[in-house]
Structures are given as structure tokens and as C-alpha cells.
Amino acid sequence: MCAAGRRWGRRQRVLLWGVLLAAWEAAWGQLRYSVPEEMPKGSFVGDVAKDLGLQLPALSDRGVRVVTEGTRQHFALHGKTGHLVTAERIDREQLCESVEQCVLHCELIVEGEMKFYEIEVEITDINDNAPSFREAEKDLRLSETTAPGSRFSLAEAHDPDSGQNSLQSYELSGDEHFSLAVQTGPGGDQRPELVLAKAMDREEAAFHELVLRASDGGDPSRTGTARIRVTVLDANDNAPVFSQAEYTVRVPEDVPVGSVLVTVTATDADEGLNGHVKYSFQRISHSASQLFYLDSETGEITVKKDLDFEESSSYELEVQAWDGGELSDTAKVVITVTDVNDNVPKISVRSALNEISEDAPSGTVVALLHVQDRDSGANGEVRCSLDGGIPFRLESSQGSYYRVVTARELDREQESEYNVTVRAADGGQPALQS
């Protein structure tokens, strides 16, 4: 069977599994589906109408619609079939960087019945990315007196795919003077190191050309390469040494752009070019590289874009100090971002009645509301209330939902119209409200 046929077969099995699981979970008011990334707009996700027992002719009359928190709508409801379909082509790596399981959430609102159903859609990975190096070429300058067995850190490849489709192995090609060792980091990541297998002689060879290849485990496998050029120099017998192995810093998310968060320092006992220390990021995620800048001369790490606690509360970086002879040392930098109350509670009216009969019984639902605050802790705890003097009350529903219901029987002849104001306030100091 060809590769395209195998991929089609796998996608069909994934979709069938998602439909069976959704049918099992529908009784609990929650549906779960699974769909591969990069499917065209309008691709089938799940038969929502069938799984929830909704009749197709009544879908439009009941005001059934799909809503998603945020500005982008990833899914839509096909009115004629009752199918949940993709509203756009979904890139898993763009939505869920560094997340093993990518799950998107949306809600199905049935306005006519004042009901809602939670829907989870897992976006599964396909091997649409090849491993790549931040630097396609690397220059190393090593002393000819470097002892065999010496190791030198190499830049890691990055593959945004997950699971078997992500980076799996490295291999080195070049000459007999060098070999490759791969260490396993604390998080299970693979860290390539160049090992000097045989003593160098500058008079014999002043340069060595090597190729580092990174491969993923997809079918077929994708690869990326980086070229390594080793220049053989005279002796440099002292490596830079950082003043501490780990630097930690805590900063509020509203720290001004341009602020210095921490300064890393390393010293080298050599003189001249061999003792001049420069700094660079040895290991940094793509998102962190957009936020932090490292001065290669001073070791200052500064903020170059606004931080957002809700996007990420912690960053772990690895900084390298290297001298003119390419001897180096590494240190870890941990930046913890603390929350400030910078998000106002958001009230969304999911469904509402414009009129109600005066003989409606007490407890009749007139509006379905959803309240959200992206802050954490007390800053994200929301309390809702109604302005007094009106015959309505709030009832807390599932999750962050509230219902506005009648508190007693109404009398049109006494009052024919009410304006209902809902206020939401968070627990910050001072509190934010809407």
C-alpha cells in the first residue's frame, strides 16, 4: 500500500474511534471527537445531531449554534446534516506548541431549550514538519592540544511534531577524529555532543568538515542537517566558568519592555582572545526566544516583548559562555512570571429572552450567561450579582455558567418592562469588574 493510502486509512480509523467515543459520552452532556491536523476547511469532525439525538428539521428552529472562546472559530455546525465540521485548516503545532495532547474546546448552544453541551476535539499530529536547527552552520575553534574524549555541546534540532513524528535520533558524518554522543536531558530530550575521538594535528589538517543529521520517526522519516566546521588552533587551557550553575528570577507579568531581568557572569583565567567571554543561548524554546534578549557581551537578559502570565508562567533557558578558543560552560536560567490582575471579567450572553408572559411561573429562565476571567488565583475568581429592586435572581449553573430566572410571578399591569443588569467582579486588589 502507498504512503498516501496508509495515511488515509489511519485517518479513517481515527475518525471512527472519535464517533464511537462521542456516542458513549453524549449521555453525560459532553462530546469528544478526534481529527487529524491540516484537514481542509469543512472536513467532518463528528455527527453532533445524531450523538445528541437532535432532529435535523428542528435544528434551525431551536437556534442551535457552536461557540468558541477567543477570536478564532475552529469549528462550525453544518445546518443541513447536523455535522460538526472544521471552520478552517487547523495547524496543531501553531495552537499547541510543546503540548503532548492538543484538545480544543467549544460549546453547542441550543437556544430554544436553554441547553448547552461541551465538546472536546483532540487534534492529532501528522508528520508535516522536518527537524530543523536554529543555525544551519556552526564553527568550532579547538586547540590542537585538546585531549581525546573531550566533549562539546551542539545545538539541538527542533521538530514541532509530537510523539513518534517528533525528533528521534542524531547521526554524525565526517572523519575519524570525531564521533557523536547523545545525552538524555531531565525532560527526556536528546542533547547531541561532539566527541574528540582522535588527537588533532594542526600541521596535518587545519580544518575538519562534519555534518550533523537529525531524523524524526515518521513514515516516511523527515530529516534536517547542520554543517560543523572545526578549525584547529593553538592551546587554550582554561574554560569560562559561570559564577553559579543556576540563576532564578521572579518578575510580574507587567514588567516594562527593556527591563533587565538577570545578568549572568562567567570568568576565564586565560588572557587575550582566549580569555574574552561571550554569551549566547544554548537552549531556548521558540516562544521564549521571542520574549527575551541576551547581550552577548554583558550577559544581561532583558525583556523585548510584553509578558503574559496567562500564556506561560515559567521559562527555563540554558546560557552558554564561550571564549575565543571555543571552550565553554553552561548555566540554567529559570524565569518565573507572577500574575497581576490585568484581565477584566468577561460576561457573554449565550442565550436570552426578549419577552416573557406575565403568568410564567417563578424560576423561569430568561437568560443563560457565561463568565470568564483569564487571571489565576483570587484575581480570576469571579462573583456575579444583579442590581436590586427587580423580580429576578441569579442561579449558578455548571462550570462558569449562570442563569437569570424570575424570582416571583410577574404582573404586566404593574410593570411591563425590566432592564436587568448583571455585574461581575473578580477577587483582585483592587477588584476589576464589568
N, C-alpha and C positions, 0 to 999 in steps of 0.2 A: 504493500500500500504506500502511496506517495506521502510526503510530509504534510501537504495540504489536506489530504484525506484524513490522516490521523488527527490533525488539529480539529477538523470539522467534527469527527467522531467524538473527540473529547468534549467539545463544546456542547454537543447534543446530550451527552451523558450528564454534564454539569447542569444543564437546563432542566432535564428530567428530575434530577435529585432535588433541585430547588423547588419544583412544582409539588413533589411528594411531601417535602418538609413543610411547605406552606399550608397544605391541606391539613396536616396534623396540628399546626399551631393556630389555625384560624379560630378554633373554639375558644381560645384564650384572648381574642381581640388583638392578636399580633400576628403579622405575616412575615416570613423570612424567605428571601429568594437569593439566588446566586447567578451572576452573569460575568462573562469574561470582559476585561477591559478592551477598549478600542473597537467595540461593536458600532456599526453605523447608527446614525440617528433613526429612531423609530423601531429599533430592534426589540423583540419580545423579551420581557422580563418575567412576567407571571400573569396568570388568569385571575385577577383580583375579584371580578364579579362572581366567578364560579366558586372560588375559595371562601368567599363571604356569604354566598347564597343570595346575591343581589340579582334581581330580574333586569335583563337588558332594557326592555321598553321603559322601565321606570327610572333609569339612571339620570336622565336629563331632568325629569320632573322632581327628583329628590335633591337636586343640586349637589351631585357628587363631584368632588374635585380633590386633587393631590396638592399638598402644600409642603414646602421645604424651608427650613430656617436658613437664612442667608440670602444673598443676592442672586445666586445661580440655582436654576431649577434643573436637576439632573434627570427627572422622570416626569412623565405625563400619563394621563389616562385616556385611552382610545375610546371615544364615546360610543362607537358602533359595536365594538367587540367586548368592551369591559376589560381589556388587557392593559397591564402596566407596561409601558414601553420607555425606551431611553429618549430623553429630550435633546441629547447632544452626544457627541462622541466623548467617552469618558477615559481619561488618562489616569490610571491607578497611581503612577509614580508622582504625578503632579498633585494629586489630592492627599496621598498618604505616604509621604516620604519617611522612610525609616520605621514604618509601622508594619508589623508582620501580617495582621489581619485587617483588611480595609473594608469597613462597613459604613454605608451611607444610610441615613435615617430620613424618612418622610412620613407624612400622615395623610390618611384618606378621611376626608370630612364628608359626612352625609348630612347636609344642612336640614333636609326635611324631617329627619328623625333626631336631630341634635346628637348625633353619634360621631365618634372618631375611632379610627383604627391605626395603630402604629405599624409601620412597615420598615423592615431592615433589608437592605440589599448588599450582599457581600460582593465586592469587585475582585475577581480572581485575576491572578497575574498571567500574562503571556510573555514569552521571551522576545520583547520588542526593543531591548536595549543591549548593547555590547559593553563589556568592561572598558573603561577609559581611564587614562592617567591625567592628572592635572597638568603635568608637564610631559610633553612627548619626548623631550630630550633632557638628559641630566649629565652634567660634567662633574667628575670627581678628580681631585688632585691628591694623589697619595705619594708619600715618601717611599723611596726605594728600600728603605730600611724597615718598612712595615713588616711585622712578624707574620708568618703564615698562621692562619687560624683567626686573624683579626676580622671583625665583622663591622659592616657599615649599613645603616638603615637606608632602605629605599622607599620611595614614595609608593603608597598603596594605590591600587586601582579602585575605581568606584563603579558599581553596577546598581542602578536604582531598582532593578527587578528583585523579586523575593524568592525564597525557597530554593529549589533546585535551579531556577533560572538566574540566580544571582552568582556572584563570583565564587568559584570553586577551587581554582588551582593556579599556580605560577610555574613557569619554567624559564631557564636562562640558556641562551646560546652565545657562544663567543670563542674563548680559547681556554687552554688548560690551566691558566693562572687563577681562574675564578670559578666558584661554584655558588649555588643558591641554597640558602636555608630559610625555612618559613616557620616563624614562631606564631603561637596562638595567643591572642590578646585576652584580657579579662572578660571581654564580651563575646569571645569565640571567634573574633575576626582574625584573618590571616595577615601577618606582617612579614613582608619579604626582607631578607638581609643578604647583602653581598658578602661572600666569604673569600678571603685570600687563601687559595689552596696551595700556591707555589710562590716562593720568593721572586720578586721582580728585580730586573737589572735594567736601569735606565739606558745603559750603553747598548743593551741588546734590543730593547723596544721601549721607545719613549711614550707610546700610546697603546691603548687596548680598546677595541670596539666591541660592545656587548649589546644584546637585545633581550629585554625582559618581556615575556609574553604572559598575559592574564587571560584565563578562559572561564566561561560560565558552564553550567551543567545542562543547558537547554538542548533540545533536539530539533534542528542541528545546533551545535555549540557555536557561540559567538566569542570572538577574541579581540583583544586590544594590545598594542605594543608600545614600549618606550625604549628609546635608544640611550645607552650609557657609554660615555666616553671617559676613559680613565687616563689621566695624564700623570706620568711618573715624575716625582720631584725629589729634591734632596731632603734630608732629615727634618722632621718636625716632631719633637719628642714630648710635647705637653698638649693635652687636650683641654678645651674650655671646661669649666666646672660651674654649674649653677649654684647660687647661694642657698637654695633649698630645692628639694625634689618636687614639692607641690605647692602651688600658690592658690589660695582661696580668697574669694571676694564676694560680698553681698551688695547688690545695688537695687534701688527701687526702679520700677519699670519706667518712671518718668524722668530718669536721669538725662540731662541735656546732651544732645548730639555733640561730639567733640570732647566729651569728658574723658579724662584718663582714669581707667578702672584699676589698673595694676601695672607695675613696672617689674619686669623680670631682669635679673642681672646674672652674668656669668663672668668669671675671670680666667685668664690664660697666662701661665708663668713665662711663656716664650716672649721674645722681643720682636719688634718689627712687624712684618706682614703676618708671620706665624702667630703673633700674639694679639692681632686685631680681631675682635669678636664681632660677629654679625648675627642677627636673629631672623628666624623665619618660622612659619607654621609648618610643623612636621605632619600633624594630623588635625584636620578640621572638617566638619560637615559643610555641605553646600549652604545650608541656611545660616550657619554661624559665620561663614566667610562673607556673607552679605551684611553682617551686623558689626563685625569687629575688624579693626586695623592694627597691625603690629609694625611699629617703627623698627626697621632693620638695624639702625644704629644705636638707638637709645633703649630699646626693649619695652617701650611704652605701648600698652594695649588700650586703644581708645574706641569709643562708640561712634560708628559712622551712620547709623540709622536708628530710628526710634525703636526701643524695645517694647515688647508686648507680653506681659505675664501670661495672658490667655493663650498665646501661641506656643510659648515654651518657657518653663520656669527654671531651667538649668542648662548650662552648656559646658562641655568638657573638651578642652583643647590640649594639644601637645605642641610645645615650642622647642625648637632646636637652636642651639648656639653653636656656631662653627667658626673656625679660624681660617686663615689664608691657606693652610695646608690641608683643609677638609677634614681635620679631626673635629669631633663634635660631642655634645652632651644634650640630653633631652630633659624636659621638666613638664609636669602636668599643670594645667591652669583650669580651675573649676570656678565658673561664674554662676552665682545663684541670683535669679531675678525675683524680687519680692513684689507682692501685689499692692497696688494703690486703688482707691475707689474711683476709677475713671470711666465706668460704664453705668449709664442710667438704665434703670429697669425699663423693659420694653413690653408694652401691652399690645397684644394682637387680638382683634375681634375675629374669631373663627366663624361665628355664625350669630345672627341677631334677628329678632322680630321687629317689624316696624309698627305693628298694631296687635292688639290683644282684646278679646271680648271681656266685657265687664263681669260676666259670670264665670270667668276662668277660676278654677279652684286655687287656693293658697298653695304655693310650692311650684306653680307653673314656670318652666324655664323660658326666659325671654332672650338670653344671650349666653354664648359659650366663649370664654376668654382664655388666652394663653399668656402667661407671664414669664419673662426670662431676664436674667441678669448675668452677663458673662464673667463678672468678678467671682472670686473664690472666698470661702470662709464667710465671715459676717458681712463682708462687702457684697456678697452675692445672695444673701438671704433676704427674700422679698416678702413684705407684708402688704396685703391689699385691704382696702376699706371703701365703703360707699359714703357719699355725703349724706347727712342725716335729713330727716323730715320727709322721706319718701317711703312708699309701701313696698320696698324691695329689700332683699338681703343677699349676701354672698354665701355660696356654698363651695367649699374646697372639693375638687374632683381629683381624678387620678393624676399623679405627677404634678406638673405646673399648671394644671387647668382649673378654672373656676367657672361656676355657673351663677348667673344673675337670675334669681327666682322671685316670684311675688311673695310678699310676707303676709298678706291678708287679702280678703276679697276687695275688689275694686268697685267704684261707683262712678260711672261716666258723668252722671248729672252733677256730682260733686267736683270731679276733676277729670278732664277729658284728655290730658296730655301730661307726660312727665319727661323731664330731662335727667338721665341717670349718669352721674359722674363717678368713675372708678379711679381711685388713687393707689399707686404702687410706690412703696418706699423701701430702700434697702437698709441694711444694718450698719452701713459705714458711718464714720465720724469725720465730717458731718454726713448725714444721710443724703442720698440723691433720690429724687422722686419724679414720677411722670403721671 
